[in-house]
Amino acid sequence: MTLPERRRFRRWRAEGARAFLYLRGQRVQRCKVRHVSKAAVFVETDSMLTEGLTVELALTRPYSDRLVKVVRRSAYVVRTSRNGTAVLLFLNRKA
């Protein structure tokens, strides 16, 4: 018997995707994206961020040697662990 998926949106492994976390008053953190869904992103970070913190997240994905797509969204931290940080994206572009 297989269990149904408990997530609201299906997630995808992010091959080659990178993220940049913009925090107020701090330097930009470069991160590696592990999983992406419609509403959330799980990124590997060096530091532990506090839950509920609002951040700007710039996602980059290379399509070829010369073409890179950049998407920038506001998000907030919903979970942190040793492996990384889960952020939930806002529906509109700015918080």
C-alpha distances in whole Angstrom, upper triangle without the diagonal:
4,7,10,13,15,18,21,22,20,22,23,25,28,30,34,34,36,37,40,40,43,44,47,50,48,48,45,42,41,37,34,31,28,26,27,25,27,28,28,29,28,31,33,36,39,39,37,38,38,35,37,39,40,40,41,38,40,37,38,37,39,39,41,44,46,44,42,40,41,39,40,39,39,36,36,34,31,30,31,30,32,30,31,31,29,31,31,33,35,35,39,41,43,42
4,7,9,12,15,17,18,16,18,20,21,25,27,30,30,33,33,36,36,40,41,44,47,45,44,42,39,37,33,31,28,24,22,23,22,24,25,24,25,25,28,29,32,35,36,34,35,35,32,34,36,36,36,37,35,36,33,34,33,35,35,38,41,43,40,38,36,37,35,36,35,35,33,32,31,28,27,28,27,29,27,28,28,26,28,27,29,32,32,35,37,39,38
4,7,8,12,14,16,14,16,19,20,24,26,30,29,31,32,35,34,37,38,41,44,42,42,39,37,35,32,29,26,23,20,21,20,21,22,22,23,22,26,27,30,33,34,32,32,32,29,30,33,33,34,35,32,34,31,33,32,34,35,38,41,42,40,37,35,35,33,34,32,33,30,29,28,25,24,26,25,27,25,26,26,23,25,24,27,29,29,33,34,36,35
4,6,9,11,12,12,14,17,19,23,25,29,28,30,30,33,33,35,36,39,42,41,41,38,35,34,31,28,25,22,19,19,17,18,19,19,21,21,25,27,30,33,33,31,31,31,28,29,31,31,32,32,30,32,29,31,30,33,33,36,39,40,37,35,33,33,31,32,30,30,27,27,26,23,23,25,25,27,25,25,25,22,23,22,24,26,26,30,32,33,33
4,6,8,9,8,11,13,16,19,22,25,24,26,26,29,29,32,33,36,39,37,37,34,32,31,27,25,21,19,15,16,13,15,16,16,17,18,21,23,26,30,30,28,28,28,25,26,28,28,28,29,26,28,26,27,27,29,30,33,36,37,34,32,29,29,27,28,26,27,24,24,23,20,20,22,22,24,22,22,21,18,20,19,20,23,23,26,28,30,29
4,7,9,9,11,15,17,20,23,26,25,26,26,28,27,30,31,34,37,35,36,33,31,30,26,25,21,19,16,16,13,15,14,14,16,17,20,23,25,28,28,26,25,25,22,23,25,25,26,27,25,27,25,28,27,30,31,34,37,38,35,32,30,29,27,27,25,25,22,21,20,17,17,20,20,23,21,21,19,16,18,16,19,21,21,25,27,28,27
4,6,7,8,12,15,17,21,23,22,23,22,25,24,27,28,31,34,32,33,30,28,27,23,22,18,16,13,12,10,11,11,11,13,14,18,20,23,26,26,24,23,23,20,20,22,22,23,24,22,23,22,24,24,27,28,31,34,35,32,29,26,26,23,24,21,21,18,18,17,15,15,18,19,22,19,19,17,14,15,13,15,17,18,21,23,25,24
4,7,9,13,16,18,22,24,22,24,23,25,24,27,28,30,34,33,33,30,28,28,25,23,19,18,14,13,9,9,9,10,13,15,19,22,24,28,28,26,24,24,21,20,22,22,22,23,21,23,21,24,24,27,28,31,34,35,31,29,26,25,22,22,20,20,17,18,18,15,17,20,21,24,22,21,19,15,15,12,14,15,15,19,21,23,22
4,6,10,13,15,18,21,19,21,20,23,23,25,27,29,33,32,31,28,26,25,22,21,17,16,12,10,6,6,7,9,11,13,17,20,23,27,27,25,24,24,21,21,22,22,21,21,19,20,18,21,20,23,24,28,30,31,28,25,22,22,19,20,18,19,17,17,18,16,17,20,21,24,21,20,18,14,14,12,13,15,14,18,19,22,21
4,7,10,13,16,19,17,20,20,23,23,26,28,31,34,32,32,29,26,25,22,19,16,14,10,9,6,8,10,10,12,13,16,19,22,26,27,26,25,25,23,23,24,24,23,23,20,21,18,20,19,22,22,26,29,29,26,24,21,21,19,21,19,21,19,20,19,18,18,20,21,23,20,19,18,15,15,14,15,17,17,20,21,24,24
4,7,9,12,15,14,16,16,20,20,23,25,28,31,30,29,25,23,21,18,16,12,10,6,5,4,8,9,9,9,10,13,16,19,23,24,23,22,23,21,22,23,22,21,21,18,18,15,17,16,19,20,23,26,27,24,21,19,19,17,19,18,19,17,18,17,16,16,18,19,20,17,16,15,12,13,13,14,17,17,20,21,23,23
4,6,9,12,11,14,15,19,20,23,25,29,32,30,28,25,22,20,17,14,10,9,6,5,6,9,12,11,10,10,13,15,19,22,24,23,23,25,23,24,24,23,22,21,18,17,14,15,13,16,16,20,22,24,21,19,17,18,17,19,18,20,18,20,19,19,18,19,20,21,17,16,16,14,15,15,15,19,19,22,22,24,25
4,6,9,9,12,14,17,19,23,25,28,31,28,27,23,21,18,15,11,8,6,5,6,9,12,14,12,10,10,11,13,17,20,22,22,22,24,23,24,24,24,22,21,17,17,14,14,12,14,16,18,21,22,20,18,17,17,17,19,19,21,19,20,19,19,18,19,18,19,15,15,15,14,15,16,17,21,21,24,23,25,26
4,6,6,9,11,14,16,20,23,26,28,26,24,20,18,15,12,9,6,6,6,6,10,13,14,12,10,10,10,12,15,18,21,21,21,24,23,24,23,22,20,19,15,14,10,10,9,11,13,15,18,19,17,14,13,14,14,16,17,19,18,20,19,19,19,19,19,19,15,14,15,14,15,16,16,20,20,22,21,24,25
4,6,9,12,16,18,22,25,28,30,27,25,22,19,16,13,10,8,8,9,10,13,16,18,16,13,13,12,13,17,19,22,23,24,27,26,27,26,25,23,21,17,16,12,11,8,9,11,13,15,17,15,13,14,15,16,18,19,22,21,23,22,23,22,21,21,21,17,16,17,17,18,20,20,23,24,25,24,26,28
4,7,10,14,17,20,23,27,28,25,23,19,17,13,11,8,8,10,11,12,15,18,19,17,14,14,12,13,16,18,21,23,23,26,26,27,26,25,22,20,16,14,11,9,6,7,9,11,12,14,13,11,12,13,14,17,19,21,21,23,22,24,23,22,22,21,18,17,18,18,19,20,20,23,24,25,23,26,27
4,7,10,13,17,20,23,25,23,20,17,14,11,9,7,6,8,10,10,13,15,16,14,11,11,10,12,14,17,19,21,21,24,23,24,23,21,18,16,12,10,7,6,5,7,10,12,14,15,13,10,10,10,11,13,15,18,17,19,19,21,20,20,20,20,17,15,15,15,15,17,16,20,21,22,20,22,23
4,7,10,13,16,20,22,19,16,13,11,7,6,5,6,9,11,11,15,16,17,14,11,11,9,10,11,14,16,18,18,21,21,22,20,19,16,14,10,8,6,5,7,9,12,15,15,16,14,11,11,10,11,12,14,16,16,18,17,19,19,18,19,19,16,13,14,14,14,16,16,19,21,21,19,20,22
4,7,10,13,16,18,16,14,10,8,6,5,6,6,10,11,11,14,16,15,13,10,10,7,9,10,13,14,16,15,18,18,19,17,15,12,10,7,5,5,6,9,12,15,17,18,18,16,12,12,9,9,9,11,13,12,14,14,17,17,16,17,18,15,12,12,12,12,14,13,16,18,19,16,17,18
4,6,10,13,15,12,10,6,6,5,6,9,10,13,15,14,17,18,17,15,12,12,10,11,10,12,13,15,14,17,18,18,15,14,10,8,6,5,7,8,12,14,18,20,20,20,18,14,13,10,10,9,11,12,12,14,14,17,17,16,18,18,17,13,13,14,12,15,14,16,19,19,16,16,17
4,6,10,12,10,9,6,5,7,7,10,11,14,15,15,17,18,17,14,12,12,10,11,9,11,11,12,11,13,14,15,12,10,7,6,5,7,9,12,15,18,21,23,24,23,21,18,16,13,12,10,10,10,10,11,11,14,15,14,16,17,16,12,11,12,10,13,13,15,18,18,15,15,15
4,7,9,8,7,5,7,9,11,14,15,18,19,18,20,20,19,16,15,15,13,14,12,14,13,14,12,14,15,15,11,9,6,5,6,8,11,14,17,20,23,26,26,25,23,19,18,14,13,10,10,9,10,11,12,16,17,16,19,20,19,16,14,15,13,15,14,15,18,17,14,13,13
4,6,6,7,7,8,12,13,16,17,20,21,20,22,22,20,18,16,17,15,16,13,14,12,13,10,12,13,13,9,8,6,7,9,12,15,17,21,24,27,29,29,28,27,23,22,18,17,13,13,11,11,11,11,15,16,16,18,19,19,16,14,15,13,15,15,16,19,19,16,14,13
4,6,8,9,12,15,17,20,21,24,25,24,25,25,22,21,20,20,18,19,16,17,15,15,13,13,15,14,10,9,8,9,12,14,18,20,24,27,30,32,32,31,29,26,24,20,19,15,15,12,13,13,14,18,19,18,21,23,23,19,17,18,16,18,17,17,21,19,17,14,13
4,7,10,12,16,18,22,23,26,27,27,28,28,26,24,23,23,21,21,17,17,15,16,14,15,17,17,13,13,11,12,15,17,20,22,26,29,32,34,33,32,31,27,26,23,22,18,18,16,17,16,17,20,21,20,23,24,24,21,19,21,19,21,21,21,24,23,20,18,17
4,7,9,12,15,19,20,23,25,25,27,27,25,23,21,21,18,18,14,14,12,14,12,14,17,17,13,13,11,12,14,15,18,20,24,26,30,31,31,30,29,25,25,21,21,18,18,16,16,16,16,20,20,18,21,21,21,18,17,19,18,20,20,21,25,24,21,19,18
4,6,10,13,16,18,22,24,24,26,27,25,23,20,20,17,16,13,13,12,15,14,16,19,19,15,15,12,12,13,14,17,18,21,23,27,28,27,27,26,23,22,19,19,17,17,17,17,17,17,21,21,19,21,21,21,18,17,19,18,21,21,22,25,24,21,20,20
4,7,10,13,15,19,20,20,23,24,22,20,17,17,14,14,11,12,12,14,13,16,18,18,15,14,11,10,10,10,13,14,18,20,23,25,24,24,22,19,19,15,16,13,14,14,15,16,16,19,20,18,20,20,19,16,15,17,16,19,18,20,23,22,19,18,18
4,6,10,12,15,18,18,21,22,21,18,15,14,11,10,8,8,9,12,11,15,17,18,15,14,11,11,10,10,12,13,17,19,22,24,24,23,22,19,19,16,16,14,15,15,15,15,14,18,17,15,17,16,15,13,12,15,14,17,17,20,23,23,20,19,20
4,7,10,13,16,16,20,21,20,17,14,13,10,9,8,9,11,14,14,17,19,20,17,17,13,12,10,10,10,11,13,15,19,21,20,20,19,16,16,14,15,14,15,16,16,17,16,19,18,16,17,16,15,12,13,15,15,18,18,20,23,23,20,20,21
4,6,9,12,13,17,19,18,15,11,10,6,6,6,8,10,12,13,16,17,19,17,16,13,13,10,10,10,11,13,15,19,20,20,21,20,16,16,14,14,14,15,16,15,15,14,17,16,14,14,14,12,9,10,12,12,16,16,19,22,23,20,21,21
4,6,10,11,15,18,18,14,10,9,6,5,7,10,13,15,15,19,19,21,19,19,16,15,12,11,10,10,11,13,17,18,19,20,19,16,15,14,15,15,16,17,16,17,16,17,16,15,15,14,11,9,10,12,13,16,17,20,22,23,21,23,23
4,6,7,11,14,14,11,7,6,4,6,9,13,15,16,16,19,18,20,18,18,15,14,11,11,8,9,10,13,16,18,19,21,19,15,14,13,13,14,14,16,14,16,14,16,15,14,14,15,11,9,10,10,11,13,14,18,20,21,20,21,22
4,7,11,14,14,11,8,6,6,7,11,14,16,16,17,19,19,20,20,20,18,17,14,14,12,13,13,15,18,20,22,23,21,18,17,17,16,17,17,18,16,17,15,16,14,14,13,13,10,9,10,10,12,14,15,19,21,23,22,23,24
4,7,10,11,8,6,5,7,10,13,17,18,18,18,20,19,20,20,19,18,17,14,15,12,13,13,16,18,21,23,24,22,19,17,17,15,17,16,17,15,16,15,15,14,14,14,15,12,11,11,9,11,12,13,17,18,21,20,22,22
4,7,8,6,5,7,9,12,15,19,20,20,19,20,19,19,19,18,17,16,13,13,10,12,12,15,17,20,22,23,20,17,15,14,13,14,13,15,13,15,14,14,15,16,17,18,15,13,12,10,10,10,11,14,15,17,17,19,20
4,6,5,6,9,12,15,18,22,23,22,20,21,19,19,20,19,18,17,14,15,13,15,14,18,19,22,25,25,22,19,17,16,14,15,14,15,13,15,15,14,15,17,19,21,18,16,14,11,11,10,10,13,13,16,16,19,19
4,6,8,12,15,18,20,24,25,24,22,22,20,19,20,18,17,16,14,15,13,15,15,19,19,23,26,26,22,20,17,16,13,14,12,14,12,15,16,15,17,19,21,23,21,18,16,13,12,9,8,11,10,13,14,17,17
4,7,11,14,17,19,23,23,21,19,19,17,16,17,15,15,14,13,14,13,16,17,21,22,26,28,28,25,22,18,17,14,14,11,11,10,11,12,12,14,17,19,22,20,17,14,11,9,6,5,8,8,11,13,15,15
4,7,10,14,15,19,19,18,16,16,14,14,15,13,13,13,11,13,12,15,16,20,21,25,27,27,24,21,18,16,13,13,11,11,8,10,10,9,11,13,15,18,16,13,10,7,6,4,6,9,11,14,14,15,15
4,6,10,12,16,16,16,14,16,14,15,15,14,12,12,9,11,10,13,14,17,19,23,25,25,22,19,16,15,13,12,11,12,9,10,10,10,11,12,14,16,13,10,8,6,5,7,8,11,13,16,15,17,17
4,7,9,13,14,13,13,15,14,15,15,15,13,14,11,13,12,14,15,18,21,24,25,26,24,20,19,17,15,15,14,14,12,12,10,10,9,9,10,12,9,7,6,4,6,9,11,15,17,19,19,20,19
4,6,10,11,11,12,14,14,16,15,15,13,13,10,12,10,12,14,17,20,22,23,24,22,19,18,16,15,15,14,15,12,13,11,12,11,10,10,11,8,5,5,6,8,11,13,16,19,21,19,20,20
4,7,9,10,11,15,15,17,16,17,15,15,13,14,13,15,16,18,22,24,24,25,24,20,20,18,18,17,17,18,15,15,13,14,12,10,9,9,6,4,6,9,11,15,16,20,23,24,23,23,23
4,6,7,9,12,14,16,14,15,13,14,12,14,14,16,18,20,24,26,26,27,25,22,21,19,19,18,17,17,15,14,12,14,12,9,10,9,8,5,7,10,12,15,17,20,23,24,22,22,22
4,7,9,13,15,18,16,17,15,17,15,17,17,18,20,23,26,28,28,29,28,24,24,22,22,20,20,20,18,17,15,17,14,11,11,9,9,8,10,13,15,19,20,23,27,27,25,25,24
4,6,10,13,15,13,15,14,16,15,17,18,20,23,25,29,31,31,31,30,26,26,23,23,21,20,19,17,15,13,15,13,10,10,9,10,8,9,13,14,18,20,22,26,27,25,24,23
4,7,9,12,11,14,13,16,16,18,19,22,24,27,30,33,33,33,32,28,27,25,23,21,20,18,16,14,10,12,10,6,7,8,10,8,8,11,12,16,18,21,24,26,24,23,22
4,6,9,7,10,10,13,13,17,18,21,24,27,30,32,33,33,31,27,26,23,21,19,17,15,13,10,7,10,9,7,9,11,12,9,7,10,10,13,16,18,21,23,21,20,18
4,6,6,9,11,14,15,19,20,24,26,30,33,35,36,36,34,30,28,25,23,21,19,16,13,10,7,9,8,7,10,13,14,12,9,11,11,13,16,17,21,22,22,20,17
4,6,9,11,14,15,19,20,24,26,30,32,35,36,36,34,30,28,25,23,20,17,15,11,8,5,5,6,7,11,14,15,12,9,9,9,11,14,15,19,20,20,19,16
4,6,9,13,14,18,20,24,26,30,33,36,37,36,34,30,28,24,22,19,16,12,10,6,5,6,9,10,14,17,18,15,12,11,9,10,12,13,16,17,18,16,13
4,6,10,12,16,18,22,25,28,31,34,35,34,32,28,26,22,20,17,14,11,9,5,5,8,10,11,15,17,18,15,11,11,9,11,12,13,16,17,16,14,12
4,7,10,13,16,19,23,26,29,32,33,32,29,25,23,20,17,14,11,7,6,4,7,10,12,13,17,20,20,16,13,12,9,10,10,10,14,14,13,11,8
4,6,10,13,16,19,23,26,28,29,28,26,22,20,16,14,11,9,6,5,6,8,11,13,14,17,19,18,15,12,12,9,10,10,10,14,14,12,10,9
4,7,10,13,17,20,23,25,26,25,22,19,16,13,11,7,6,5,6,8,10,14,16,16,19,21,20,16,13,13,10,11,9,10,13,12,10,9,9
4,6,10,13,17,19,22,23,22,20,16,14,10,8,6,5,6,7,9,11,14,15,16,18,20,18,14,12,12,9,10,9,11,13,13,11,11,12
4,7,10,13,16,19,19,18,16,12,10,7,6,4,6,9,10,13,14,17,18,19,21,22,20,16,15,14,12,13,11,13,15,14,11,12,14
4,7,10,13,16,17,17,14,10,8,6,5,6,8,11,12,15,15,18,19,19,20,21,19,16,14,14,12,13,12,14,15,16,13,15,17
4,7,10,12,13,13,10,7,6,5,7,9,12,15,16,18,19,21,22,22,23,23,20,18,17,17,16,17,15,18,19,19,16,18,20
4,6,9,11,11,9,6,5,7,9,12,14,18,18,21,21,23,24,23,24,24,21,19,19,18,18,19,17,20,20,21,18,21,23
4,6,7,8,6,4,6,9,12,15,18,21,22,25,25,27,27,27,27,27,24,22,22,22,22,23,21,23,24,24,22,24,27
4,7,8,6,6,7,11,13,17,20,23,24,27,28,29,30,29,30,30,27,25,25,24,24,25,23,25,25,25,23,26,29
4,5,5,7,10,13,16,20,23,26,27,30,31,32,33,32,33,32,29,27,28,28,27,28,26,28,28,28,26,29,32
4,6,8,12,14,18,21,24,28,29,32,32,34,34,33,33,33,30,28,29,29,29,30,28,30,31,30,28,30,33
4,7,10,13,17,19,23,26,28,31,32,34,34,34,35,34,31,29,29,30,29,30,28,29,29,29,26,28,31
4,7,10,13,16,20,23,25,28,29,31,32,32,33,33,30,28,27,27,26,27,24,26,26,25,23,25,28
4,6,10,13,16,20,21,25,26,28,28,28,29,29,26,24,24,23,22,23,21,23,23,22,20,22,25
4,7,10,13,17,19,22,23,25,26,27,28,29,26,23,22,21,20,20,18,19,19,19,16,19,22
4,7,10,14,15,19,20,23,24,24,26,27,24,21,20,19,17,18,15,17,17,16,13,16,19
4,7,10,12,16,18,20,22,22,25,26,23,20,18,17,15,15,12,13,13,13,10,13,15
4,7,10,13,15,18,20,21,23,25,23,19,17,16,13,13,10,11,12,11,8,9,12
4,6,10,13,15,18,19,22,24,22,18,16,14,11,10,7,7,9,8,5,7,9
4,7,10,13,16,17,21,23,22,18,15,13,10,9,6,6,9,8,6,5,6
4,7,9,12,14,17,20,19,15,12,10,6,5,4,5,9,10,9,9,8
4,6,9,11,15,18,17,14,10,9,5,6,7,8,12,13,12,11,9
4,6,8,11,14,14,11,7,6,4,6,9,11,15,16,16,15,13
4,7,11,14,14,11,8,6,6,6,10,12,15,18,18,17,15
4,7,11,11,9,6,5,7,9,13,15,19,21,21,21,19
4,7,8,6,4,6,9,12,15,18,21,23,23,22,21
4,5,5,6,9,12,15,18,21,24,27,26,26,24
4,6,8,11,15,18,21,24,27,29,28,28,27
4,7,10,13,17,19,23,26,28,27,27,26
4,7,10,14,16,19,22,24,23,23,22
4,6,10,13,16,19,21,20,20,19
4,7,10,13,16,18,18,18,17
4,6,10,13,15,14,15,13
4,7,9,12,12,13,12
4,6,9,9,10,10
4,6,7,7,7
4,7,9,9
4,6,7
4,7
4
